[in-house]
Amino acid sequence: NKGEKGTGIEVLTAHQDEHPIIPLIISYRLYNKLVSGYTQALPNHVGTDGKIHAIYNQALTATGRLSMSEPNLQNISIRNEEGKSIRKAFFYPNKEFYILSLDYSQVELRMLAHVADIKALKEIFKEGKDIHRATASKVFNVPFDEVSDEMRRRAKAVNFGIVYGISAFGLSNQLDIPTSEASVLINQFKTAFDGIDKFQKECVENAREHGYVTTILNRRRYLKDINSSNRALRAFSERAATNTVIQGSAADLIKVAMIACDKALKGYKTKIILQIHDELLFKVPKDELDKVLPLLTEAMDHALPLSVPLLVDGNAAETWYEAH
């Protein structure tokens, strides 16, 4: 009834209430992906030492993030319990070590607040409030304590989407609201957080003038189609101009943090074992946890001198599942 064609997940999700078989197809696809991608595939990557050693690609992604292959452990979903449960398979034998997970909280929004100098967003981070509830309070112009769960859900979608240059169409699909309503929501957000539009325009103008954009540490991404006569190619490059400044700067941060953590661990047996987007995983002897946890948190908190505080969340456990 919406004119969609095909059997993609977006189409199926939009029509899942219309026939009892549709939720079953969605469920089948989820489990089939977990089985083929992980429960069947991961054992093939176990080395002679009984461990998995993935390959890190240093210079493959456009934004500068590390990527992984054989196997790719970065795309184990944590959006649903079934995907997250795969992390129960990662542990150390004999319970000698903890797996410690340290994760930057809302790092891309914090980076946006810093590089775009969004004063209202900076204030929220400095006050240490729930970012999505505080954003909803400003966007919908209601007191913080009167923000409903639905308001918070909508603000959260815009918070994450604004970093990726989300369109009204994309937000309407995500929130299942009319495109016109989504457009109003984005405009309300940009009004509440003055400076975002200006920042996005400056990113695009700089890219058009120089042919590239730079991250917080002056790493370049060249955008060859930024002045293309092809509208689709040009639009992609315009979105990439903004995205790269934010995501690329977040990538810079996590790499600097890894170096800082490595230095902090000199003399300890604790090791960095995985980097997954904004999360670092460590193999920690149980008797070292109390000593290294404050050192690592401090190293990550102060990896780069930003105008907003960084917040690191963490937990140690005997499995990766319990540590996140």
C-alpha positions in Angstrom: 0.0 0.0 0.0 3.0 2.3 0.1 4.1 1.4 -3.4 7.2 -0.4 -2.3 8.5 -3.3 -4.3 10.9 -6.2 -3.4 11.5 -8.2 -0.3 14.2 -6.0 1.4 14.1 -5.8 5.2 12.8 -2.2 5.1 9.8 -3.3 2.9 9.1 -6.4 5.0 9.2 -4.4 8.2 6.8 -1.8 6.8 4.3 -4.6 6.1 4.9 -7.0 8.9 1.4 -6.6 10.4 -0.3 -7.4 7.1 0.3 -11.2 7.0 1.5 -13.7 9.6 4.3 -15.1 7.4 6.1 -11.7 7.2 7.4 -11.7 10.8 8.5 -15.3 10.3 10.5 -14.3 7.1 12.2 -11.5 9.1 13.0 -13.9 11.9 14.4 -16.5 9.5 16.7 -14.0 7.8 18.0 -12.8 11.2 18.9 -16.4 12.3 20.2 -17.4 8.9 22.6 -14.5 8.9 23.8 -15.4 12.5 24.3 -19.1 11.5 26.0 -18.5 8.2 28.0 -15.5 9.4 29.1 -16.6 12.8 28.2 -20.0 14.3 29.2 -21.8 11.1 31.9 -19.4 10.0 33.8 -18.5 13.2 35.2 -22.1 13.9 36.9 -22.0 10.5 39.0 -19.1 11.7 40.3 -20.7 14.9 44.1 -21.0 14.7 46.3 -23.9 15.9 46.6 -22.1 19.2 42.8 -22.3 19.7 42.4 -18.6 19.2 40.9 -16.3 16.5 43.4 -13.8 14.9 41.5 -11.4 12.6 43.2 -9.2 10.1 43.1 -5.4 10.6 43.0 -3.2 7.6 44.8 0.1 8.4 43.9 2.1 5.3 40.8 0.7 3.7 37.9 2.8 5.0 37.2 6.2 3.5 36.7 7.8 7.0 39.9 6.4 8.4 38.5 3.9 10.8 40.2 0.5 11.1 38.3 -2.4 9.5 38.6 -6.1 10.0 38.4 -9.2 7.9 38.8 -13.0 8.2 36.7 -12.8 10.3 35.1 -9.4 10.7 34.3 -9.1 14.4 33.2 -5.5 14.0 29.8 -6.2 12.6 28.5 -8.5 15.3 25.2 -6.7 15.9 24.3 -5.5 19.4 21.0 -4.1 18.3 19.2 -7.4 19.1 19.7 -9.9 21.8 20.2 -12.8 19.3 23.1 -11.1 17.6 24.6 -9.9 20.8 24.5 -13.5 22.2 27.3 -14.4 19.7 29.6 -12.5 22.0 29.1 -15.3 24.6 31.5 -17.4 22.5 34.5 -15.1 23.3 36.3 -15.9 26.5 39.6 -17.0 27.9 40.0 -20.6 29.2 40.5 -21.4 32.9 39.0 -18.0 33.8 42.5 -16.5 34.2 41.6 -13.3 32.4 38.9 -10.7 32.2 37.7 -9.2 29.0 37.5 -5.5 29.6 35.4 -3.3 27.3 35.9 0.4 27.3 33.6 2.4 25.1 33.4 6.1 24.2 29.9 7.4 24.9 28.2 9.4 22.1 31.6 10.2 20.7 30.4 11.4 17.3 27.9 13.8 18.8 30.6 15.1 21.1 32.9 15.5 18.1 30.2 17.4 16.3 29.8 19.7 19.3 33.5 20.4 19.3 34.3 20.8 15.6 31.2 22.8 14.8 31.3 24.7 18.1 27.6 24.0 18.9 27.3 25.9 22.2 23.9 24.4 23.2 25.2 20.9 22.6 28.4 21.6 24.5 26.4 22.7 27.5 24.5 19.4 27.6 27.7 17.4 27.6 29.3 19.6 30.2 26.3 19.2 32.5 26.5 15.4 32.1 22.8 15.0 31.4 21.1 12.1 29.5 21.9 13.5 26.0 18.8 12.2 24.3 16.4 13.4 27.0 18.2 16.8 27.1 18.1 17.1 23.3 14.4 16.3 23.3 13.8 19.0 26.0 15.4 21.6 23.7 13.9 20.4 20.5 10.3 20.1 21.8 10.7 23.0 24.2 9.5 21.2 27.3 11.2 20.9 30.8 13.8 18.1 31.1 11.6 16.2 33.6 8.6 16.3 31.3 10.2 14.7 28.3 8.2 11.6 27.3 9.7 8.3 26.2 8.4 9.0 22.6 10.1 12.4 22.6 13.3 10.9 23.7 13.1 8.2 21.0 12.6 10.8 18.3 15.4 12.9 19.6 17.7 9.9 19.8 17.0 9.1 16.1 17.8 12.7 15.1 21.0 12.7 17.3 22.4 9.7 15.5 21.1 10.7 12.1 22.3 14.2 12.0 25.9 13.0 12.1 25.3 11.0 9.0 23.4 13.7 7.2 20.0 12.0 7.5 17.2 13.1 5.2 13.6 13.7 6.1 12.8 10.6 4.1 15.3 8.5 6.0 14.1 9.8 9.4 10.5 9.2 8.4 11.2 5.5 7.6 13.2 5.1 10.9 10.5 6.6 13.1 7.5 5.5 11.0 6.2 9.1 10.7 5.2 11.2 7.6 8.1 12.8 5.7 6.7 16.3 6.4 6.8 15.6 10.2 10.3 14.3 9.9 11.3 17.4 8.1 9.9 19.6 10.8 11.7 17.5 13.4 15.1 18.0 11.7 14.4 21.8 11.4 13.5 22.0 15.1 16.7 20.2 15.9 18.8 22.6 13.8 17.0 25.6 15.3 17.6 24.3 18.9 21.3 23.6 18.1 22.3 26.7 16.2 25.5 26.3 14.1 24.9 22.8 12.6 23.6 24.2 9.2 26.6 26.7 9.1 29.0 23.9 9.9 27.6 21.6 7.2 27.7 24.4 4.6 31.3 25.3 5.5 32.3 21.6 5.1 30.8 21.5 1.6 32.3 24.8 0.6 35.8 23.8 1.7 35.5 20.5 -0.2 34.4 22.3 -3.3 37.3 24.8 -3.1 40.0 22.4 -2.2 38.7 19.0 -3.4 39.1 17.5 0.0 38.1 17.8 3.7 40.3 17.4 6.8 39.8 15.7 10.1 40.6 17.1 13.5 44.2 15.9 13.1 44.4 17.2 9.5 44.0 13.9 7.8 42.6 14.4 4.3 39.8 12.7 2.4 39.6 13.6 -1.3 36.1 14.0 -2.8 36.6 13.8 -6.5 32.8 14.2 -7.3 32.2 17.2 -5.1 31.8 19.5 -8.2 30.4 16.8 -10.5 27.6 17.7 -12.9 25.9 14.4 -11.8 23.5 15.4 -9.1 23.6 12.0 -7.3 27.4 11.9 -7.2 27.6 15.5 -6.0 25.0 14.9 -3.3 26.9 11.8 -2.0 30.1 13.8 -1.8 28.4 16.7 0.0 27.1 14.3 2.7 30.6 12.7 2.8 32.2 16.1 3.4 30.3 16.6 6.7 30.4 12.9 7.7 34.2 12.6 7.2 34.9 15.6 9.4 32.9 14.1 12.3 33.5 10.3 11.8 37.1 10.8 10.6 37.8 12.9 13.7 36.3 10.2 15.9 38.6 7.7 14.1 41.6 9.9 14.9 40.5 10.0 18.5 40.3 6.2 18.9 43.7 5.7 17.2 45.3 8.3 19.5 43.6 6.6 22.5 45.0 3.2 21.5 48.5 4.7 21.5 47.9 6.3 24.9 46.5 3.0 26.3 49.5 1.1 25.0 51.9 3.6 26.8 49.8 3.3 30.0 50.1 -0.5 29.9 54.0 -0.5 29.9 55.0 -2.9 32.7 51.7 -4.6 32.8 50.5 -7.9 31.3 47.2 -6.4 30.1 47.0 -6.2 26.3 44.7 -4.4 23.8 43.0 -7.2 21.8 40.3 -5.6 19.7 39.2 -2.2 18.5 35.6 -2.0 17.3 34.5 1.5 16.3 34.4 3.4 19.5 35.1 0.4 21.8 38.5 -1.0 22.9 38.8 -4.5 24.3 41.5 -5.6 26.7 42.8 -9.0 27.9 43.3 -8.3 31.6 44.8 -10.7 34.3 42.4 -10.7 37.1 44.9 -9.3 39.6 45.7 -6.3 37.4 42.1 -5.0 36.8 42.0 -2.6 39.7 45.4 -1.1 38.7 44.9 -0.8 34.9 41.2 0.3 34.8 41.9 3.9 36.1 45.0 4.2 33.9 43.1 3.1 30.7 40.1 5.3 31.5 42.3 8.3 32.1 44.2 7.6 28.8 41.0 7.5 26.8 39.4 10.4 28.6 42.3 12.7 27.7 43.4 11.3 24.3 42.6 14.6 22.5 42.0 18.0 24.1 38.4 18.7 23.1 36.1 21.5 24.3 33.6 18.9 25.6 34.3 16.2 28.1 34.8 12.6 26.8 33.0 9.9 28.7 34.2 6.3 28.8 31.9 3.5 29.9 33.4 0.2 30.8 32.9 -3.2 32.3 35.1 -6.3 32.9 33.7 -9.9 32.8 34.7 -13.4 31.8 32.9 -13.2 28.4 32.7 -10.4 25.9 28.9 -10.6 26.1 28.9 -9.8 29.9 31.6 -7.1 29.4 29.6 -4.9 27.1 
